[in-house]
Amino acid sequence: MSRERKIAETFVELADTLVADFDVIDFLQQLTVRCCDIFAVADAAVLLAYPGPQLYSPAPCDPSPALLRVLELALTGGPALDAYEDSAAVSPGDLSQPQVSWQDFSRLAREAGYTYASAVPMRLREETIGSLLLLRGTDSPLPADDLAMAQAFADAATIGLLHARSLRHTETVNEQLSAALHSRIIIEQAKGFLAAQRNIPVGDAFTAMRSHARHHRLLLTDVARHVVAIGSLPEPPPPPSPSPRPASPLRRPAAGAAKARDE
């Protein structure tokens, strides 16, 4: 698939928040997956300050232990926090020559194998709800055009989230966003359980759960809970029963036809 087609499909995915079974966790996970694929970054993560003012990292990024430690520091210093607070993109920063406020973040990021870090805000007009962090492990920074495209993705994702909030009960989307951080625990448990059960890498276990959830229109967190509680992926929901077709009204014969029968 060409890069242009991937970009087009990403915008379609980010606009698809109007479905009845909208899953915030899977939505944000897909954003990070697409960024890693299209921009050739080592890792991407969404950090939210929604529905409250404090920045936090939700579960969808499926982080490795090393990335988890980096994200914990990203909440208190680094490009993600700067992008959120200033509501502006942070150009790719060389982690070997970090800003003073990035010292701790940069040290841990370099230890994890990252070389450049950049971030874009998740914003709509005057409202900023978080940021998208992009971590690169190459000898060159993220190109400026890619950073601009990442900003477009983040803007589209923000519009989708806020529209989902306005078109549904606000509490529903708020609860999903608030639960994103806490869902990491159950997802991590389920990944480990499924990996051990199937003798596969943990990353493959996560992919299996996520593919199952997307294919059968299930919430990723619900799939993870089922794996932990039952020991297997949940059965797909039964197809909806077809609605009975209304009986066709009896057609009255035309007057000429009735007369012909009488004769």
Sequence and secondary structure as in RCSB ss.txt:
>XXXX:A:sequence
MSRERKIAETFVELADTLVADFDVIDFLQQLTVRCCDIFAVADAAVLLAYPGPQLYSPAPCDPSPALLRVLELAL
TGGPALDAYEDSAAVSPGDLSQPQVSWQDFSRLAREAGYTYASAVPMRLREETIGSLLLLRGTDSPLPADDLAMA
QAFADAATIGLLHARSLRHTETVNEQLSAALHSRIIIEQAKGFLAAQRNIPVGDAFTAMRSHARHHRLLLTDVAR
HVVAIGSLPEPPPPPSPSPRPASPLRRPAAGAAKARDE
>XXXX:A:secstr
  HHHHHHHHHHHHH   STT  HHHHHHHHHHHHHHHH  SEEEEEE  SSSS B  GGG   HHHHHHHHHHT
TSSHHHHHHHHTS EEEEETTS  GGGHHHHHHHHHTT  EEEEEEEEETTEEEEEEEEEE SSS   HHHHHHH
HHHHHHHHHHHHHHHHHS HHHHHHHHHHHHHHHHHHHHHHHHHHHHHT  HHHHHHHHHHHHHHTT  HHHHHH
HHHHHSS                      HHHHHHHH 
